């Protein structure tokens, strides 16, 4: 496996003819998608559309079975999740992605493998999320859902990412917490980070997005402005039918 050079600037994401499967069951069927460098791209669609699997391919947690994916100058083939993280590609998976049996402090220390000192890790995390400082000795698994998501997102802040992949960060959270998290997403975007987010809270996702697409049955159904795609997605959710 070749060594990956860290990304020096916000990259674009280019996906061509992507296919992916779980065993013999193909769930991504020839996806073509282009995400502009420094943009916030909202990928909308119902459960089971293949959105989360697409993010897993981009973070090398699921191997593509066909097609090509490029993030900046990096072509994803058999790259490890660790090597992509060191290159500046950070994924916040569905379900928080924290270590529940470790304390908040110990979770934060895990982020220091990215080359940031332990004191810097805590400084960055606690400045953004003061609640975490009050709970630094508490097991992560006993935090509220919103606090766990804050802890997970602190990993992205510590790593100074060039690409951020967000998978349903609103899942199971109260609307006020979701609004707070997406305000942070908007702040991260202002730094020029390329963000690809999967979300079912359409209105919230569209509020921070610069581009959007709807995914259905493992394919990109439509792509356009956040407003256009948001309206299509909401109609689909309300009617229980495919977007049109």
Backbone as CSV, one residue per row, in Angstrom:
resi,resn,N_x,N_y,N_z,CA_x,CA_y,CA_z,C_x,C_y,C_z
1,UNK,0.847,-1.184,0.000,0.000,0.000,0.000,0.888,1.241,0.000
2,UNK,0.665,2.135,-0.938,1.501,3.316,-1.059,1.166,4.326,0.028
3,UNK,2.189,5.091,0.418,1.992,6.132,1.422,1.237,7.301,0.815
4,UNK,0.290,7.863,1.579,-0.509,8.975,1.087,0.043,10.276,1.643
5,UNK,0.268,11.243,0.772,0.698,12.562,1.196,-0.508,13.346,1.717
6,UNK,-0.386,13.996,2.872,-1.520,14.777,3.393,-2.000,15.815,2.389
7,UNK,-3.293,15.999,2.327,-3.871,16.982,1.420,-3.451,18.377,1.857
8,UNK,-3.004,19.182,0.907,-2.493,20.513,1.232,-3.568,21.583,1.144
9,UNK,-4.693,21.261,0.533,-5.774,22.232,0.400,-7.100,21.503,0.292
10,UNK,-8.185,22.264,0.336,-9.509,21.655,0.235,-9.653,20.989,-1.130
11,UNK,-9.908,19.685,-1.168,-10.002,18.987,-2.442,-11.445,18.818,-2.915
12,UNK,-11.588,18.493,-4.162,-12.878,18.082,-4.688,-13.003,16.569,-4.539
13,UNK,-14.239,16.074,-4.672,-14.489,14.632,-4.648,-15.111,14.252,-5.982
14,UNK,-14.516,13.279,-6.640,-15.010,12.844,-7.944,-15.303,11.342,-7.903
15,UNK,-16.554,10.986,-8.190,-16.989,9.588,-8.160,-17.528,9.227,-9.533
16,UNK,-17.009,8.154,-10.110,-17.435,7.738,-11.446,-17.722,6.246,-11.478
17,UNK,-18.944,5.907,-11.872,-19.321,4.504,-12.063,-19.160,3.643,-10.834
18,UNK,-19.362,4.210,-9.657,-19.096,3.489,-8.414,-20.131,2.406,-8.152
19,UNK,-19.645,1.226,-7.834,-20.499,0.128,-7.373,-19.923,-0.414,-6.066
20,UNK,-20.811,-0.887,-5.207,-20.384,-1.469,-3.935,-21.421,-2.484,-3.505
21,UNK,-20.976,-3.467,-2.737,-21.875,-4.561,-2.353,-21.565,-5.053,-0.955
22,UNK,-22.574,-5.670,-0.342,-22.388,-6.424,0.893,-22.541,-7.887,0.501
23,UNK,-21.411,-8.570,0.454,-21.448,-9.935,-0.054,-21.831,-9.936,-1.524
24,UNK,-22.869,-10.682,-1.871,-23.318,-10.750,-3.261,-24.403,-9.735,-3.594
25,UNK,-24.797,-8.966,-2.598,-25.890,-8.014,-2.807,-25.324,-6.635,-3.106
26,UNK,-25.476,-6.189,-4.333,-24.986,-4.866,-4.718,-25.956,-3.802,-4.210
27,UNK,-25.410,-2.769,-3.550,-26.264,-1.714,-2.990,-25.963,-0.344,-3.600
28,UNK,-24.828,-0.196,-4.256,-24.490,1.033,-4.982,-24.362,0.655,-6.448
29,UNK,-25.150,1.302,-7.302,-25.249,0.871,-8.697,-24.791,1.971,-9.657
30,UNK,-23.496,2.035,-9.906,-22.984,2.961,-10.906,-23.202,4.429,-10.585
31,UNK,-22.789,4.854,-9.407,-22.983,6.244,-8.983,-21.929,7.164,-9.596
32,UNK,-22.391,8.262,-10.157,-21.529,9.348,-10.615,-21.876,10.574,-9.793
33,UNK,-20.867,11.186,-9.181,-21.126,12.341,-8.326,-19.880,13.206,-8.268
34,UNK,-20.083,14.515,-8.335,-18.974,15.456,-8.251,-19.256,16.471,-7.152
35,UNK,-18.333,16.572,-6.209,-18.451,17.506,-5.097,-17.362,18.560,-5.238
36,UNK,-17.763,19.810,-5.346,-16.810,20.893,-5.544,-15.925,21.096,-4.314
37,UNK,-14.676,21.463,-4.548,-13.753,21.758,-3.452,-14.308,22.889,-2.599
38,UNK,-14.298,22.702,-1.284,-14.745,23.725,-0.365,-16.245,23.883,-0.255
39,UNK,-17.005,22.983,-0.871,-18.467,23.084,-0.826,-19.028,22.234,0.314
40,UNK,-20.310,22.487,0.623,-21.052,21.641,1.559,-22.119,20.932,0.739
41,UNK,-21.944,19.649,0.542,-22.812,18.871,-0.343,-23.728,18.002,0.514
42,UNK,-25.037,18.208,0.378,-26.026,17.424,1.126,-26.551,16.292,0.257
43,UNK,-26.377,15.063,0.720,-26.886,13.888,0.026,-28.155,13.441,0.742
44,UNK,-29.289,13.632,0.081,-30.599,13.378,0.677,-31.194,12.085,0.138
45,UNK,-32.173,11.561,0.854,-32.851,10.352,0.390,-33.347,9.527,1.549
46,UNK,-34.254,8.604,1.292,-34.841,7.785,2.358,-33.869,6.744,2.887
47,UNK,-34.240,6.104,3.983,-33.455,4.986,4.501,-33.340,3.899,3.445
48,UNK,-32.166,3.282,3.374,-31.972,2.196,2.429,-31.614,2.636,1.030
49,UNK,-31.378,3.944,0.847,-31.063,4.442,-0.496,-29.614,4.197,-0.879
50,UNK,-28.761,3.902,0.103,-27.348,3.669,-0.172,-26.448,4.825,0.239
51,UNK,-27.006,5.836,0.901,-26.243,7.030,1.260,-25.102,6.706,2.231
52,UNK,-25.418,5.989,3.292,-24.400,5.668,4.298,-23.330,4.757,3.719
53,UNK,-23.724,3.837,2.860,-22.745,2.958,2.226,-21.782,3.763,1.371
54,UNK,-22.291,4.774,0.684,-21.432,5.628,-0.134,-20.375,6.305,0.740
55,UNK,-20.771,6.822,1.900,-19.797,7.438,2.800,-18.792,6.413,3.315
56,UNK,-19.256,5.201,3.549,-18.340,4.149,4.019,-17.302,3.812,2.953
57,UNK,-17.690,3.860,1.689,-16.727,3.644,0.611,-15.693,4.766,0.620
58,UNK,-16.155,6.003,0.795,-15.246,7.151,0.774,-14.257,7.130,1.934
59,UNK,-14.623,6.472,3.034,-13.713,6.386,4.180,-13.036,5.024,4.275
60,UNK,-13.178,4.210,3.226,-12.535,2.889,3.115,-13.015,1.881,4.148
61,UNK,-14.215,2.086,4.681,-14.797,1.078,5.572,-15.553,0.022,4.783
62,UNK,-15.908,0.345,3.550,-16.479,-0.621,2.609,-15.711,-0.479,1.301
63,UNK,-15.304,-1.587,0.719,-14.540,-1.553,-0.520,-15.467,-1.435,-1.718
64,UNK,-15.099,-0.581,-2.641,-15.840,-0.483,-3.893,-15.611,-1.755,-4.705
65,UNK,-16.627,-2.167,-5.441,-16.480,-3.326,-6.324,-16.248,-2.900,-7.770
66,UNK,-16.401,-1.598,-8.027,-16.175,-1.090,-9.372,-16.193,0.425,-9.383
67,UNK,-15.690,1.011,-10.465,-15.671,2.456,-10.588,-14.451,3.072,-9.929
68,UNK,-14.387,4.400,-9.944,-13.258,5.110,-9.357,-13.746,6.223,-8.432
69,UNK,-12.937,6.488,-7.410,-13.201,7.581,-6.486,-11.897,8.337,-6.282
70,UNK,-11.949,9.647,-6.481,-10.780,10.482,-6.229,-11.165,11.599,-5.259
71,UNK,-10.330,11.783,-4.259,-10.469,12.903,-3.340,-9.207,13.737,-3.504
72,UNK,-9.347,14.857,-4.188,-8.161,15.614,-4.556,-7.283,14.765,-5.442
73,UNK,-6.008,14.651,-5.084,-5.078,13.849,-5.879,-5.028,12.397,-5.432
74,UNK,-5.832,12.038,-4.424,-5.818,10.670,-3.897,-6.873,9.822,-4.597
75,UNK,-6.460,8.698,-5.151,-7.412,7.742,-5.704,-7.614,6.621,-4.698
76,UNK,-8.873,6.413,-4.293,-9.170,5.385,-3.309,-9.202,4.017,-3.995
77,UNK,-8.324,3.163,-3.571,-8.339,1.786,-4.058,-8.316,0.867,-2.848
78,UNK,-7.123,0.626,-2.335,-7.010,-0.227,-1.156,-6.406,0.550,0.003
79,UNK,-6.733,1.840,0.077,-6.210,2.665,1.154,-6.942,2.340,2.456
80,UNK,-6.205,2.383,3.551,-6.807,2.115,4.856,-7.485,3.364,5.396
81,UNK,-8.417,3.150,6.317,-9.082,4.283,6.974,-8.052,5.148,7.681
82,UNK,-7.060,4.522,8.296,-6.036,5.271,9.027,-5.239,6.173,8.093
83,UNK,-4.845,5.650,6.938,-4.050,6.455,6.009,-4.856,7.626,5.466
84,UNK,-6.143,7.413,5.230,-6.992,8.499,4.740,-7.163,9.564,5.818
85,UNK,-7.292,9.140,7.073,-7.406,10.093,8.177,-6.159,10.959,8.264
86,UNK,-4.997,10.339,8.140,-3.744,11.092,8.200,-3.612,12.049,7.021
87,UNK,-4.284,11.724,5.909,-4.250,12.605,4.744,-5.171,13.806,4.914
88,UNK,-6.077,13.749,5.887,-6.972,14.872,6.132,-8.426,14.581,5.824
89,UNK,-8.783,13.295,5.712,-10.156,12.899,5.419,-10.764,12.318,6.695
90,UNK,-11.752,12.994,7.236,-12.337,12.607,8.526,-13.794,12.216,8.350
91,UNK,-14.175,11.060,8.888,-15.553,10.581,8.809,-16.158,10.509,10.204
92,UNK,-17.350,11.085,10.360,-18.125,10.940,11.595,-19.276,10.005,11.261
93,UNK,-19.179,8.732,11.653,-20.172,7.748,11.229,-21.498,7.874,11.955
94,UNK,-22.502,7.262,11.375,-23.799,7.147,12.040,-23.602,6.408,13.362
95,UNK,-24.253,6.877,14.424,-24.099,6.213,15.713,-22.957,6.769,16.537
96,UNK,-22.565,8.021,16.257,-21.609,8.790,17.056,-20.145,8.448,16.779
97,UNK,-19.742,7.167,16.887,-18.343,6.838,16.632,-17.420,7.179,17.790
98,UNK,-17.907,7.047,19.036,-17.052,7.247,20.204,-16.807,5.895,20.870
99,UNK,-15.864,5.875,21.816,-15.572,4.653,22.572,-16.356,4.718,23.883
100,UNK,-17.493,4.015,23.982,-18.396,4.184,25.124,-17.819,3.779,26.454
101,UNK,-16.864,2.853,26.476,-16.307,2.368,27.741,-15.082,3.149,28.187
102,UNK,-14.737,4.204,27.435,-13.641,5.089,27.823,-14.224,6.420,28.285
103,UNK,-13.495,7.111,29.139,-13.938,8.426,29.585,-13.833,9.433,28.440
104,UNK,-14.452,10.587,28.658,-14.337,11.675,27.676,-12.864,12.016,27.470
105,UNK,-12.118,12.118,28.564,-10.683,12.425,28.474,-9.949,11.388,27.630
106,UNK,-10.209,10.105,27.896,-9.506,9.054,27.164,-9.903,9.038,25.689
107,UNK,-11.184,9.314,25.401,-11.597,9.440,24.005,-10.809,10.546,23.320
108,UNK,-10.683,11.677,23.984,-9.957,12.798,23.397,-8.481,12.451,23.182
109,UNK,-7.916,11.687,24.103,-6.515,11.307,23.941,-6.313,10.403,22.732
110,UNK,-7.361,9.664,22.364,-7.276,8.834,21.164,-7.077,9.700,19.926
111,UNK,-7.601,10.939,19.977,-7.465,11.818,18.819,-6.029,12.323,18.658
112,UNK,-5.214,12.208,19.717,-3.861,12.756,19.660,-2.957,11.976,18.711
113,UNK,-3.408,10.792,18.247,-2.587,10.028,17.293,-2.425,10.778,15.976
114,UNK,-3.261,11.811,15.778,-3.190,12.578,14.547,-2.039,13.572,14.552
115,UNK,-1.225,13.533,15.611,-0.061,14.406,15.644,-0.258,15.669,16.449
116,UNK,-1.379,15.779,17.137,-1.661,16.936,17.986,-1.391,16.543,19.433
117,UNK,-0.760,17.437,20.200,-0.441,17.112,21.590,-1.717,16.931,22.401
118,UNK,-1.592,16.202,23.505,-2.753,15.941,24.350,-3.351,17.231,24.892
119,UNK,-2.509,18.167,25.277,-3.028,19.431,25.807,-3.760,20.222,24.724
120,UNK,-3.254,20.179,23.500,-3.924,20.864,22.395,-5.278,20.240,22.094
121,UNK,-5.336,18.909,22.169,-6.591,18.197,21.913,-7.672,18.692,22.860
122,UNK,-7.356,18.714,24.152,-8.348,19.142,25.136,-8.691,20.618,24.964
123,UNK,-7.701,21.433,24.679,-7.962,22.863,24.496,-8.939,23.095,23.354
124,UNK,-8.696,22.437,22.222,-9.557,22.598,21.051,-10.971,22.100,21.347
125,UNK,-11.075,20.915,21.958,-12.382,20.315,22.223,-13.173,21.117,23.254
126,UNK,-12.515,21.531,24.325,-13.235,22.206,25.408,-13.608,23.645,25.045
127,UNK,-12.809,24.281,24.198,-13.174,25.629,23.747,-14.456,25.589,22.927
128,UNK,-14.598,24.560,22.086,-15.785,24.443,21.251,-16.969,23.868,22.020
129,UNK,-16.684,22.919,22.924,-17.746,22.235,23.663,-17.446,22.274,25.163
130,UNK,-17.763,23.371,25.835,-17.493,23.475,27.278,-18.140,22.369,28.104
131,UNK,-19.265,21.827,27.635,-19.934,20.741,28.371,-19.010,19.538,28.539
132,UNK,-18.162,19.294,27.559,-17.277,18.134,27.632,-16.245,18.282,28.747
133,UNK,-15.835,19.511,29.018,-14.857,19.737,30.085,-15.441,19.326,31.424
134,UNK,-16.718,19.627,31.635,-17.378,19.262,32.890,-17.555,17.754,33.026
135,UNK,-17.450,17.048,31.920,-17.687,15.604,31.925,-16.448,14.810,31.514
136,UNK,-15.290,15.405,31.675,-14.062,14.788,31.159,-13.760,13.436,31.817
137,UNK,-14.228,13.212,33.056,-13.978,11.939,33.738,-15.141,10.966,33.600
138,UNK,-16.163,11.353,32.856,-17.360,10.519,32.696,-17.197,9.573,31.511
139,UNK,-17.733,8.345,31.638,-17.691,7.404,30.524,-18.509,7.955,29.362
140,UNK,-17.949,7.859,28.170,-18.621,8.422,26.997,-19.984,7.789,26.765
141,UNK,-20.093,6.513,27.112,-21.356,5.819,26.899,-22.488,6.311,27.785
142,UNK,-22.166,7.067,28.835,-23.195,7.589,29.733,-23.573,9.031,29.396
143,UNK,-22.938,9.609,28.383,-23.291,10.969,27.952,-24.622,10.948,27.211
144,UNK,-25.250,12.104,27.132,-26.456,12.211,26.303,-26.067,12.049,24.838
145,UNK,-27.063,11.814,23.992,-26.784,11.652,22.564,-26.100,12.866,21.969
146,UNK,-26.570,14.059,22.367,-25.967,15.278,21.852,-24.530,15.441,22.295
147,UNK,-24.239,15.104,23.548,-22.874,15.206,24.069,-21.952,14.200,23.384
148,UNK,-22.468,12.994,23.112,-21.659,12.023,22.380,-21.325,12.528,20.978
149,UNK,-22.290,13.180,20.343,-22.031,13.697,19.010,-21.015,14.839,19.057
150,UNK,-21.091,15.659,20.098,-20.093,16.712,20.276,-18.701,16.101,20.413
151,UNK,-18.612,15.029,21.188,-17.328,14.355,21.373,-16.813,13.798,20.053
152,UNK,-17.707,13.218,19.267,-17.307,12.673,17.970,-16.823,13.779,17.035
153,UNK,-17.532,14.894,17.020,-17.163,15.994,16.127,-15.866,16.652,16.571
154,UNK,-15.555,16.574,17.873,-14.292,17.147,18.342,-13.106,16.503,17.634
155,UNK,-13.266,15.247,17.223,-12.192,14.568,16.486,-11.891,15.289,15.175
156,UNK,-12.953,15.756,14.525,-12.761,16.471,13.266,-12.052,17.799,13.503
157,UNK,-12.422,18.490,14.588,-11.812,19.781,14.875,-10.332,19.631,15.195
158,UNK,-10.005,18.584,15.938,-8.620,18.354,16.336,-7.746,18.041,15.128
159,UNK,-8.285,17.273,14.188,-7.488,16.821,13.057,-7.310,17.833,11.953
160,UNK,-7.938,19.011,12.057,-7.849,20.033,11.014,-8.084,19.408,9.641
161,UNK,-9.262,18.802,9.424,-9.495,18.031,8.199,-9.631,18.900,6.961
162,UNK,-9.371,18.288,5.822,-9.610,18.932,4.532,-10.930,18.443,3.950
163,UNK,-11.340,17.236,4.349,-12.618,16.656,3.918,-13.327,16.098,5.145
164,UNK,-14.619,16.414,5.271,-15.403,15.925,6.395,-16.623,15.184,5.854
165,UNK,-16.779,13.917,6.278,-17.895,13.073,5.872,-18.805,12.878,7.078
166,UNK,-20.019,13.398,7.002,-20.943,13.374,8.138,-22.144,12.495,7.823
167,UNK,-22.364,11.488,8.654,-23.452,10.542,8.409,-24.518,10.665,9.497
168,UNK,-25.631,11.330,9.165,-26.789,11.426,10.061,-26.416,11.909,11.454
169,UNK,-25.748,13.062,11.549,-25.340,13.535,12.872,-26.538,13.963,13.719
170,UNK,-27.709,14.105,13.101,-28.904,14.509,13.848,-29.667,13.336,14.448
171,UNK,-29.265,12.123,14.135,-30.059,10.950,14.504,-30.315,10.869,16.007
172,UNK,-31.595,10.834,16.374,-31.993,10.652,17.757,-31.825,11.865,18.646
173,UNK,-31.545,13.026,18.056,-31.282,14.219,18.858,-32.448,15.203,18.797
174,UNK,-32.560,15.992,19.841,-33.593,17.021,19.891,-33.279,18.116,18.877
175,UNK,-34.315,18.749,18.324,-34.103,19.785,17.300,-33.145,20.896,17.726
176,UNK,-33.178,21.314,18.981,-32.282,22.388,19.429,-30.823,21.944,19.369
177,UNK,-30.555,20.679,19.706,-29.190,20.149,19.644,-28.756,20.034,18.179
178,UNK,-29.677,19.592,17.328,-29.370,19.483,15.895,-28.993,20.849,15.335
179,UNK,-29.754,21.865,15.711,-29.467,23.222,15.234,-28.083,23.677,15.689
180,UNK,-27.724,23.340,16.928,-26.417,23.712,17.471,-25.289,23.021,16.702
181,UNK,-25.482,21.736,16.405,-24.453,20.989,15.678,-24.289,21.511,14.259
182,UNK,-25.398,21.843,13.631,-25.295,22.325,12.253,-24.757,23.751,12.182
183,UNK,-24.912,24.502,13.239,-24.250,25.805,13.300,-22.739,25.602,13.294
184,UNK,-22.285,24.565,13.999,-20.867,24.233,13.999,-20.420,23.763,12.614
185,UNK,-21.247,22.956,11.947,-20.920,22.515,10.590,-20.716,23.720,9.675
186,UNK,-21.580,24.716,9.810,-21.451,25.932,8.998,-20.140,26.649,9.299
187,UNK,-19.736,26.661,10.570,-18.480,27.303,10.946,-17.286,26.554,10.351
188,UNK,-17.348,25.216,10.377,-16.271,24.420,9.794,-16.192,24.669,8.289
189,UNK,-17.346,24.784,7.646,-17.381,25.028,6.198,-16.723,26.353,5.841
190,UNK,-16.858,27.340,6.721,-16.264,28.651,6.462,-14.743,28.589,6.405
191,UNK,-14.160,27.521,6.927,-12.709,27.346,6.877,-12.257,26.766,5.534
192,UNK,-13.225,26.463,4.660,-12.882,25.918,3.356,-12.845,24.408,3.297
193,UNK,-13.319,23.746,4.365,-13.339,22.280,4.381,-14.408,21.783,3.412
194,UNK,-14.071,20.768,2.626,-15.049,20.131,1.747,-15.887,19.172,2.589
195,UNK,-17.210,19.367,2.599,-18.090,18.578,3.465,-19.132,17.838,2.627
196,UNK,-19.206,16.542,2.835,-20.267,15.724,2.246,-21.074,15.160,3.396
197,UNK,-22.352,15.535,3.465,-23.172,15.096,4.585,-24.404,14.336,4.110
198,UNK,-24.714,13.294,4.851,-25.918,12.500,4.650,-26.880,12.877,5.766
199,UNK,-28.107,13.211,5.412,-29.028,13.701,6.425,-30.472,13.464,6.019
200,UNK,-31.311,13.159,7.016,-32.742,13.035,6.761,-33.520,14.247,7.235
201,UNK,-32.916,15.071,8.100,-33.502,16.367,8.440,-33.253,17.296,7.261
202,UNK,-34.121,17.231,6.275,-33.888,17.918,5.009,-33.709,19.414,5.196
203,UNK,-34.602,20.044,5.927,-34.561,21.503,6.078,-33.259,21.957,6.710
204,UNK,-32.806,21.219,7.719,-31.558,21.577,8.394,-30.368,21.405,7.470
205,UNK,-30.324,20.282,6.746,-29.212,20.024,5.835,-29.144,21.072,4.740
206,UNK,-30.284,21.403,4.180,-30.340,22.367,3.086,-29.896,23.755,3.549
207,UNK,-30.120,24.059,4.823,-29.785,25.392,5.326,-28.293,25.684,5.302
208,UNK,-27.453,24.643,5.325,-25.998,24.853,5.313,-25.356,24.425,4.000
209,UNK,-26.125,23.746,3.135,-25.554,23.173,1.910,-25.394,24.214,0.805
210,UNK,-24.383,23.994,-0.024,-24.207,24.787,-1.248,-24.636,23.995,-2.477
211,UNK,-24.646,22.664,-2.359,-25.068,21.763,-3.437,-25.794,20.588,-2.802
212,UNK,-26.590,19.894,-3.595,-27.331,18.760,-3.041,-27.702,17.770,-4.130
213,UNK,-27.986,16.550,-3.695,-28.466,15.504,-4.599,-29.394,14.591,-3.826
214,UNK,-30.238,13.891,-4.567,-31.132,12.899,-3.980,-30.689,11.519,-4.461
215,UNK,-30.563,10.599,-3.516,-30.165,9.234,-3.833,-31.334,8.297,-3.577
216,UNK,-31.630,7.437,-4.547,-32.700,6.466,-4.436,-32.229,5.126,-4.987
217,UNK,-32.490,4.060,-4.256,-32.219,2.697,-4.736,-30.789,2.538,-5.247
218,UNK,-29.828,3.136,-4.525,-28.427,2.947,-4.869,-27.930,3.763,-6.037
219,UNK,-28.732,4.734,-6.492,-28.329,5.577,-7.614,-28.619,7.040,-7.294
220,UNK,-27.907,7.946,-7.971,-28.206,9.363,-7.850,-29.410,9.655,-8.733
221,UNK,-30.484,10.091,-8.084,-31.734,10.329,-8.802,-31.780,11.724,-9.418
222,UNK,-31.283,12.709,-8.669,-31.303,14.090,-9.158,-30.236,14.876,-8.422
223,UNK,-29.724,15.913,-9.067,-28.723,16.776,-8.457,-29.019,18.219,-8.850
224,UNK,-28.884,19.142,-7.899,-29.165,20.540,-8.193,-28.919,21.419,-6.995
225,UNK,-29.644,22.529,-6.913,-29.473,23.439,-5.787,-30.092,22.815,-4.533
226,UNK,-29.622,23.234,-3.357,-30.212,22.713,-2.117,-31.716,22.948,-2.045
227,UNK,-32.170,24.104,-2.509,-33.595,24.412,-2.460,-34.402,23.446,-3.328
228,UNK,-33.936,23.209,-4.555,-34.629,22.303,-5.476,-34.663,20.890,-4.924
229,UNK,-33.508,20.408,-4.468,-33.425,19.038,-3.968,-34.182,18.887,-2.645
230,UNK,-34.170,19.932,-1.826,-34.911,19.875,-0.569,-36.399,19.749,-0.800
231,UNK,-36.918,20.508,-1.751,-38.345,20.436,-2.066,-38.717,19.054,-2.598
232,UNK,-37.880,18.514,-3.485,-38.156,17.171,-4.018,-38.128,16.125,-2.909
233,UNK,-37.132,16.221,-2.045,-37.009,15.233,-0.974,-38.184,15.313,-0.007
234,UNK,-38.597,16.520,0.351,-39.733,16.674,1.269,-41.018,16.117,0.658
235,UNK,-41.218,16.359,-0.648,-42.404,15.801,-1.305,-42.371,14.278,-1.263
236,UNK,-41.198,13.731,-1.473,-41.063,12.275,-1.466,-41.355,11.706,-0.085
237,UNK,-40.823,12.365,0.971,-41.034,11.876,2.329,-42.507,11.961,2.718
238,UNK,-43.156,13.071,2.335,-44.558,13.272,2.693,-45.487,12.305,1.972
239,UNK,-45.147,12.006,0.719,-46.004,11.128,-0.066,-45.685,9.655,0.109
240,UNK,-44.474,9.403,0.624,-44.036,8.010,0.758,-43.630,7.396,-0.545
241,UNK,-43.423,8.255,-1.559,-43.041,7.768,-2.883,-41.659,8.251,-3.235
242,UNK,-41.131,7.778,-4.380,-39.836,8.226,-4.862,-39.924,9.662,-5.287
243,UNK,-38.797,10.413,-5.117,-38.744,11.792,-5.546,-38.892,11.866,-7.055
244,UNK,-39.483,12.946,-7.520,-39.656,13.094,-8.955,-39.508,14.546,-9.343
